[in-house]
Amino acid sequence: MFHFLKNGAKIIFNKKQDDILSAAFVIAVSVGISRVLGLVRYRLLATYFGHDLKLLDSYIAASVVPDAIFEVLIFGAIALAFIPIFSKYVSREKIEKAWVFSSTMITIGLIIFMIFAVLIMVFADGIAPVIAPGLVAKQPETQLIIARLLRIMIIAQLFFVISIFITGILQSFQRFLVPAIASIFYNIGIIIAIVFLAPVIGIYSAAVGMIIGALLHLIIQLPLALSLGFRYKPNLNIRNSDVKETFALIWPRSLAIGLARISDLINIALVSIAALGSIVAFNFAQVLQLAPIAFFATPIAQAALPSLSIKFHTEKSDEFKKLFLDSFHQILFLILPASAILAILRVPVVRLIFGAKELPWDITVLTGRTLIAFSFGIAAAALSLLITRGFHAARDSMTPVKVNLTTVAINIILSLTFIFVFHSTIIWLAVAFSIANILNFFLMIYLLDKKVGGFERRALLIPASKMIFITIITTLALYIPMKLLDQLVFDTTKNVGLILLTSVATCSGLFVYGFLSWVFNIEQLYIYARLLKRVASWPTNLATPAPTSIEAQEKTP
């Protein structure tokens, strides 16, 4: 047991994940736990505040603005601009320059963020009617609630500005576990605050929890970063060539994210015009459709970026293409059945996760119907994450912006048309979102194909075609048992019946998907089987003392 704990701490937390699937698995497990906790968070919100939908609507509407500022200014920069430049230093063993570069970027990030934070603090009362005009018009008291939530939430983003750069540093050193675990503690902070503070300060407890969670997110990552040599020294050397290059990569990406966030803000504003609780239904459906993307696509795309960047820097074009296609099909193999499960089992899933007794039944039904509209674009959105990183690894940040500008505009036009011309329900906002994601995917993959000199067509299309075909069969394998069991076997008015129905139908679908993958000899089935075999051997490896330290075995981190 002593050796297990000693070696576990050394190997797990400091070990490189130097191949993409190992890194992606580490991220995926942690992201999966984090997403489960995120769903617990929403379940608690529904439990504590489902009886008063204006509070939930206010919380969701308020969270859009701080999240948008953070993603536009910081997250896009760290994910797709900071990591490639920082990785270049690491790959060339110029560690001291890497630390100077990171300090400069953190300093600049803090200054820019503080400017926007002050503006939010001052103008929060005027922002509320803009982001949720329908809600404020129907429930005037929500203007003050949203404004107060905004002022609390923006504080949390301050810690994230620092923490997300630390995440980029650790991932550049191919340490993915600790950053992934940090997201778990973010949700734990919110959950703890809701449980203990909701009876005292009501809906504001969730906003306070965001501050606690963001602080934990930073604290968890800092020790490993310091052990790798990170030291922060305020620096504003904006004339540095790499800083300039980073900003050249940042502004197109930030613009692209900004366009997407504008679309989100417009959707929230349009949804707020509908009946009370529509913001809750739309958001809950969006949270569910993002879950498989976060669990399967984000880890693989995130783990692939440093390797894709290195392949491009070293001019290994064929290896770049192979690495990209491997990651592409690994995402597709996982995301397609997940999308089918959400589409077919939408109502049982929504009821199990969000169906607190305090949440009205009509909101639960509306969430399920909105979810099926979202599900058609899940695979496209998932693959677009990887394609975008392919462009950024190739130092092309403008092409994704141009594509996003086009598809976001289409999304906005469709959304406005559905609501104001056809007077459709909020479900059609999800339809517009899915259409835009599908168009975005096809345009991006076409342009990346041209940029890299063309992917081998058979290698790209044949595995994808097989997976799409077996997913169609899997959909039937999900639908038929669900309908039969719902009517004839399980009492789905109770949670036990819902759990049994969802479990049996899901297992049936996954068995068919796995069997057909074997019949059609889909390579990803064997890749994931080998990965699971390696994972199963980890306890044995941890129990065996390592002969030397990891750093002694590796010349560079």
C-alpha positions in Angstrom: 0.0 0.0 0.0 2.9 2.4 0.8 4.5 1.8 -2.6 1.1 2.2 -4.3 0.5 5.6 -2.7 4.1 6.8 -3.1 4.5 5.7 -6.7 0.9 6.8 -7.5 1.6 10.4 -6.3 4.8 10.4 -8.3 3.7 8.7 -11.5 0.1 9.9 -11.8 0.5 13.6 -11.0 3.9 14.2 -12.5 3.9 11.7 -15.4 3.9 12.8 -19.0 0.9 11.7 -21.1 3.0 11.7 -24.3 0.7 9.9 -26.7 -2.7 11.5 -27.6 -5.0 8.7 -26.4 -3.3 8.4 -23.0 -3.6 12.1 -22.5 -7.1 12.2 -23.9 -8.1 9.3 -21.5 -6.7 11.2 -18.5 -8.6 14.3 -19.5 -11.8 12.4 -20.4 -12.0 10.7 -17.0 -11.5 13.9 -15.2 -13.8 15.8 -17.5 -16.4 13.1 -17.1 -16.3 13.4 -13.3 -16.4 17.2 -13.7 -19.4 17.0 -16.0 -21.3 14.6 -13.6 -20.6 17.1 -10.8 -21.8 19.9 -13.2 -25.0 18.0 -13.7 -25.3 17.6 -9.9 -24.9 21.4 -9.7 -27.8 21.9 -12.1 -29.9 19.3 -10.3 -29.3 21.2 -7.0 -30.2 24.5 -8.7 -33.4 22.9 -9.9 -34.1 21.4 -6.4 -33.5 24.7 -4.5 -34.9 27.2 -7.0 -37.1 25.2 -9.4 -40.2 26.5 -7.6 -39.2 30.0 -8.6 -38.2 29.9 -12.3 -37.3 33.6 -12.5 -34.4 33.0 -10.2 -33.1 30.2 -12.4 -33.6 32.2 -15.5 -31.8 35.1 -13.9 -28.8 33.0 -12.9 -28.4 31.4 -16.4 -28.8 34.8 -18.1 -26.3 36.5 -15.8 -23.7 33.7 -16.3 -23.5 34.3 -20.1 -21.7 37.6 -19.8 -18.7 36.7 -17.5 -18.3 33.4 -19.4 -18.2 35.3 -22.7 -15.7 37.8 -21.5 -13.4 35.1 -20.2 -13.7 32.9 -23.3 -13.1 35.8 -25.7 -10.2 37.4 -23.9 -8.5 34.5 -22.2 -9.6 30.9 -23.1 -9.3 31.3 -26.8 -5.8 32.7 -26.4 -4.6 30.0 -24.1 -6.1 27.1 -25.9 -5.0 28.0 -29.4 -2.4 30.7 -29.3 -0.4 30.5 -26.1 0.1 26.7 -26.2 1.7 26.5 -29.7 4.2 29.3 -28.9 5.0 28.0 -25.4 5.3 24.4 -26.9 7.9 25.8 -29.4 10.1 26.9 -26.5 9.7 23.6 -24.7 10.5 21.5 -27.8 13.7 23.6 -28.3 14.6 23.4 -24.6 14.5 27.2 -24.2 12.8 26.9 -20.8 13.9 30.3 -19.3 12.4 32.1 -22.3 9.3 30.1 -21.9 8.8 31.4 -18.3 9.4 35.0 -19.4 6.9 34.6 -22.2 4.3 33.1 -19.8 4.8 35.9 -17.3 4.3 38.5 -20.0 1.1 36.9 -21.2 -0.4 36.5 -17.7 0.4 40.2 -17.0 -1.3 41.4 -20.2 -4.2 39.0 -19.6 -4.8 40.4 -16.1 -4.7 44.0 -17.2 -7.1 43.5 -20.1 -9.5 41.5 -17.9 -9.5 44.1 -15.1 -10.6 46.8 -17.6 -13.6 44.7 -18.6 -14.3 43.7 -15.0 -14.6 47.3 -13.9 -17.0 48.0 -16.8 -19.2 45.1 -15.7 -19.2 46.2 -12.1 -20.2 49.8 -13.1 -22.8 49.0 -15.8 -24.3 45.8 -14.5 -27.7 47.4 -13.9 -27.9 48.4 -17.6 -26.6 45.1 -18.9 -29.4 43.1 -17.4 -32.2 44.3 -19.7 -30.0 43.8 -22.7 -29.2 40.1 -22.1 -32.7 39.1 -20.9 -35.2 41.8 -22.2 -38.2 39.5 -22.1 -37.5 38.3 -18.6 -36.9 41.8 -17.2 -40.0 43.1 -18.9 -42.2 40.4 -17.4 -40.4 40.3 -14.0 -38.9 43.7 -13.3 -37.3 42.5 -10.1 -35.0 40.3 -12.0 -33.0 43.3 -13.3 -31.5 43.8 -9.8 -31.0 40.0 -9.3 -29.1 39.7 -12.6 -27.0 42.8 -11.9 -26.0 41.5 -8.5 -25.1 38.1 -9.9 -23.0 39.7 -12.6 -20.9 41.6 -10.1 -20.3 38.4 -8.0 -19.6 36.2 -11.0 -17.0 38.5 -12.6 -14.7 38.1 -9.5 -14.4 34.3 -10.2 -13.1 35.0 -13.7 -10.1 36.9 -12.2 -8.7 33.6 -10.7 -9.4 31.9 -14.0 -7.3 34.4 -15.9 -4.2 33.1 -14.0 -5.4 29.5 -13.7 -6.0 29.0 -17.4 -2.5 30.1 -18.3 -1.2 27.6 -15.8 -3.3 25.0 -17.5 -1.6 25.9 -20.8 1.8 25.6 -19.3 1.1 22.1 -17.8 -0.4 20.9 -21.1 2.6 22.1 -23.0 4.7 19.9 -20.8 2.3 17.1 -21.6 0.9 17.0 -18.0 -2.8 16.7 -18.5 -4.1 15.1 -15.4 -3.8 17.9 -12.9 -5.4 20.5 -15.2 -8.2 18.1 -15.8 -8.7 17.4 -12.1 -8.8 21.2 -11.4 -12.2 21.4 -13.3 -13.6 18.9 -10.8 -12.8 21.1 -7.9 -14.4 24.1 -9.7 -17.7 22.3 -9.7 -17.1 21.0 -6.1 -16.8 24.6 -5.0 -20.1 25.6 -6.5 -21.9 22.5 -5.1 -20.6 23.2 -1.6 -21.7 26.8 -1.8 -25.2 25.9 -3.0 -25.7 23.2 -0.3 -24.5 25.4 2.6 -25.3 28.9 1.4 -28.5 28.6 -0.5 -30.7 28.7 2.6 -28.9 31.9 3.6 -28.3 33.9 0.5 -30.5 32.1 -2.1 -29.5 32.1 -5.7 -26.4 34.2 -5.0 -24.9 31.1 -3.4 -24.2 29.6 -6.8 -22.3 32.8 -7.9 -20.3 32.8 -4.7 -19.6 29.1 -5.4 -18.1 30.1 -8.7 -15.5 32.3 -6.9 -14.6 29.4 -4.5 -14.4 26.9 -7.4 -12.2 29.2 -9.5 -9.8 29.7 -6.6 -9.6 25.9 -6.1 -9.0 25.6 -9.9 -5.9 27.7 -9.5 -4.6 26.2 -6.2 -4.8 22.6 -7.5 -2.6 23.4 -10.5 0.0 25.7 -9.0 2.2 23.2 -7.1 2.9 21.1 -10.3 3.6 24.3 -12.3 6.1 25.5 -9.7 7.8 22.1 -9.6 8.4 22.3 -13.4 10.1 25.7 -12.8 7.3 28.2 -13.3 7.9 31.6 -11.6 5.7 34.6 -12.2 7.5 37.9 -12.7 5.3 40.8 -13.9 6.4 41.7 -17.4 4.9 44.0 -20.0 7.4 43.4 -22.9 4.8 43.6 -25.6 7.5 44.2 -28.2 8.7 40.6 -27.9 8.3 38.9 -31.3 6.6 35.9 -29.8 4.2 38.1 -27.8 3.3 39.8 -31.1 2.9 36.5 -32.8 0.6 35.3 -30.0 -1.6 38.3 -30.3 -1.6 37.8 -34.1 -3.0 34.4 -33.4 -5.3 35.5 -30.5 -7.3 38.3 -32.2 -8.8 36.1 -34.9 -9.6 33.3 -32.4 -11.1 35.8 -29.9 -13.1 37.3 -32.7 -14.4 33.9 -33.7 -15.3 33.1 -30.1 -16.8 36.5 -29.7 -19.1 35.9 -32.6 -20.3 32.6 -31.1 -20.9 34.3 -27.8 -22.9 37.1 -29.5 -25.0 34.3 -31.0 -25.5 32.9 -27.5 -26.5 36.3 -26.1 -29.0 36.7 -28.9 -30.4 33.2 -28.2 -30.8 34.0 -24.5 -32.5 37.3 -25.4 -34.9 35.5 -27.8 -35.6 32.7 -25.4 -36.3 35.3 -22.6 -39.2 36.5 -24.7 -41.0 33.1 -24.4 -42.7 31.8 -21.3 -41.1 32.0 -17.9 -38.7 29.0 -17.6 -37.8 28.9 -21.3 -34.2 30.1 -20.5 -33.9 27.1 -18.1 -35.2 24.6 -20.6 -32.9 25.9 -23.4 -29.9 26.0 -21.1 -30.5 22.5 -19.6 -30.8 21.1 -23.1 -27.6 22.8 -24.2 -25.7 21.5 -21.1 -26.7 17.9 -22.1 -25.7 18.3 -25.7 -22.3 19.7 -24.6 -21.7 16.8 -22.3 -20.5 14.2 -24.9 -18.5 17.0 -26.7 -16.7 17.8 -23.5 -16.2 14.2 -22.5 -15.1 12.8 -25.9 -14.1 15.5 -28.3 -12.5 18.1 -26.1 -10.0 15.7 -24.5 -8.8 14.3 -27.8 -8.6 17.7 -29.5 -6.9 19.2 -26.5 -4.4 16.4 -26.2 -3.7 16.5 -30.0 -2.9 20.2 -30.2 0.7 20.1 -28.7 1.6 17.1 -30.9 0.1 18.6 -34.0 2.0 21.8 -33.3 5.3 19.9 -33.0 4.7 17.9 -36.2 4.0 21.2 -38.0 7.0 23.0 -36.6 9.3 20.1 -37.6 7.8 20.0 -41.1 6.5 16.4 -40.8 3.5 16.8 -43.1 2.6 13.1 -43.4 2.8 12.6 -39.7 0.6 15.7 -39.2 -2.1 14.3 -41.5 -2.0 10.8 -39.9 -2.2 12.3 -36.4 -5.1 14.4 -37.4 -7.1 11.6 -39.1 -6.4 9.2 -36.2 -7.8 11.9 -33.8 -10.7 12.7 -36.1 -11.9 9.1 -36.3 -11.4 8.5 -32.5 -13.7 11.4 -31.8 -16.3 10.3 -34.4 -16.3 6.7 -33.0 -17.3 7.9 -29.6 -19.5 10.9 -30.4 -21.9 9.2 -32.8 -23.4 6.7 -30.4 -23.5 9.3 -27.7 -25.5 11.6 -29.9 -27.9 8.7 -30.7 -28.4 8.0 -27.0 -29.3 11.6 -26.3 -31.7 11.8 -29.2 -33.6 8.7 -28.5 -33.5 8.6 -24.7 -33.9 12.4 -24.4 -36.9 12.4 -22.0 -35.7 9.7 -19.6 -32.3 11.4 -19.5 -33.8 14.9 -18.8 -36.1 13.4 -16.2 -33.2 11.6 -14.4 -30.8 14.5 -14.4 -33.0 17.6 -14.1 -36.4 16.2 -13.1 -36.5 17.5 -9.5 -39.9 17.6 -8.0 -39.6 21.3 -7.8 -39.1 21.7 -11.6 -42.4 22.0 -13.5 -43.2 19.0 -15.8 -43.7 21.3 -18.9 -40.1 22.6 -18.5 -38.9 19.0 -18.4 -40.7 18.1 -21.6 -39.6 21.3 -23.4 -36.0 20.5 -22.4 -36.3 17.0 -24.0 -37.7 18.4 -27.2 -35.0 21.0 -27.4 -32.4 18.4 -26.8 -33.3 16.3 -29.8 -32.9 19.4 -32.0 -29.5 20.0 -30.6 -28.4 16.3 -31.0 -28.3 16.5 -34.8 -25.3 18.9 -34.6 -23.3 17.3 -31.8 -20.9 15.3 -34.1 -20.3 18.3 -36.3 -19.5 20.6 -33.3 -17.3 17.9 -31.8 -15.2 17.5 -34.9 -14.9 21.2 -35.5 -13.0 21.5 -32.2 -10.3 19.3 -33.7 -10.3 21.0 -37.1 -9.9 24.4 -35.5 -6.9 23.1 -33.6 -5.5 21.7 -36.8 -5.6 25.2 -38.3 -4.0 26.8 -35.2 -1.2 24.1 -35.1 -0.5 25.1 -38.7 -0.4 28.8 -37.6 -3.5 29.7 -39.5 -5.9 31.5 -37.2 -7.8 33.5 -39.9 -9.5 30.6 -41.7 -11.6 29.4 -38.7 -12.6 33.0 -38.1 -13.9 33.5 -41.6 -15.8 30.3 -41.4 -17.2 31.1 -38.0 -18.2 34.5 -39.1 -20.3 32.9 -41.9 -21.9 30.2 -39.9 -22.6 32.4 -36.8 -24.3 34.9 -39.2 -26.4 32.0 -40.6 -27.3 30.9 -37.1 -28.4 34.4 -36.1 -30.5 34.9 -39.3 -32.2 31.6 -38.9 -32.9 32.2 -35.2 -34.4 35.6 -35.8 -36.4 34.2 -38.8 -37.8 31.3 -36.7 -38.9 33.5 -33.8 -40.1 36.7 -35.5 -41.3 35.5 -38.9 -42.6 32.0 -38.2 -43.3 32.6 -34.5 -41.7 29.2 -33.7 -40.9 27.8 -30.3 -37.4 27.8 -28.7 -36.9 24.3 -30.2 -36.2 26.0 -33.5 -33.4 28.0 -32.0 -31.7 24.6 -31.3 -32.4 23.6 -34.9 -30.7 26.8 -36.2 -27.8 26.0 -33.9 -27.4 22.5 -35.3 -27.6 23.7 -38.9 -24.9 26.2 -38.3 -22.7 23.6 -36.7 -23.1 21.2 -39.6 -22.2 23.9 -42.1 -19.3 25.0 -40.0 -17.9 21.5 -40.0 -18.1 20.9 -43.8 -16.6 24.3 -44.6 -13.7 23.8 -42.1 -12.8 20.3 -43.2 -12.8 21.3 -46.8 -10.5 24.2 -46.2 -8.1 22.3 -43.9 -7.9 19.6 -46.6 -6.8 22.2 -49.1 -4.3 23.8 -46.7 -2.5 20.6 -45.8 -2.3 19.3 -49.4 -5.2 16.9 -49.2 -6.0 14.1 -46.8 -6.1 10.6 -48.4 -9.7 10.3 -49.3 -10.2 6.6 -48.5 -8.5 7.0 -45.1 -10.8 9.9 -44.3 -14.1 8.7 -45.7 -14.3 5.0 -45.4 -14.0 4.7 -41.6 -16.4 7.7 -41.2 -19.0 6.1 -43.5 -18.9 2.8 -41.7 -19.4 4.6 -38.3 -22.4 6.6 -39.6 -24.0 3.5 -41.0 -23.7 1.4 -37.8 -24.9 4.5 -35.8 -28.2 4.4 -37.8 -28.6 0.7 -36.9 -27.8 1.5 -33.3 -30.5 4.2 -33.2 -33.1 1.5 -34.0 -31.5 -0.7 -31.3 -32.1 2.1 -28.9 -35.6 3.1 -30.0 -37.3 -0.3 -30.2 -36.4 -1.6 -26.6 -37.1 1.9 -25.2 -40.7 1.9 -26.6 -41.4 -1.7 -25.7 -40.0 -1.5 -22.2 -41.6 1.9 -21.5 -45.1 0.6 -22.3 -44.9 -3.0 -21.2 -42.3 -3.6 -18.5 -41.1 -0.6 -16.5 -43.1 1.9 -14.5 -41.4 5.1 -15.7 -43.3 7.3 -13.3 -40.7 6.3 -10.8 -36.9 6.9 -10.8 -36.2 3.2 -10.5 -38.1 2.4 -13.6 -36.5 5.3 -15.5 -33.0 4.1 -14.5 -33.8 0.5 -15.6 -35.3 1.7 -18.9 -32.4 3.9 -19.7 -29.8 1.3 -18.7 -31.3 -1.5 -20.7 -31.9 0.6 -23.8 -28.4 2.1 -23.7 -26.7 -1.3 -23.2 -28.7 -2.7 -26.1 -27.6 0.1 -28.4 -24.0 0.0 -27.3 -23.9 -3.8 -27.8 -25.2 -3.5 -31.3 -22.7 -0.6 -32.0 -19.8 -2.6 -30.7 -20.8 -5.8 -32.5 -21.2 -4.0 -35.8 -17.9 -2.2 -35.3 -16.3 -5.7 -35.0 -18.1 -7.0 -38.0 -17.1 -4.0 -40.1 -13.5 -4.2 -38.7 -13.5 -0.6 -37.5 -10.0 0.1 -36.2 -11.0 2.4 -33.4 -12.7 -0.5 -31.6 -9.4 -2.2 -31.2 -7.6 1.0 -30.3 -9.9 1.7 -27.4 -9.8 -1.9 -26.4 -6.0 -1.7 -26.1 -6.3 1.5 -24.2 -8.7 -0.1 -21.7 -6.3 -2.9 -21.3 -3.5 -0.5 -20.5 -5.7 1.3 -18.0 -6.5 -2.0 -16.3 -2.8 -2.5 -15.7 -2.2 0.8 -14.0 -2.8 -0.5 -10.4 -0.1 -3.1 -10.9 2.3 -0.5 -12.2 1.6 1.8 -9.3 2.3 -1.0 -6.8 5.8 -1.6 -8.3 8.4 0.9 -7.1 10.0 2.9 -9.8 13.8 2.4 -10.0 14.5 6.1 -10.6 12.6 9.3 -10.6 10.7 10.3 -13.7 12.7 13.4 -14.2 16.0 11.4 -13.9 14.8 9.2 -16.8 13.8 12.1 -19.0 16.2 14.7 -20.3 13.6 17.4 -20.6 10.1 17.6 -19.0 
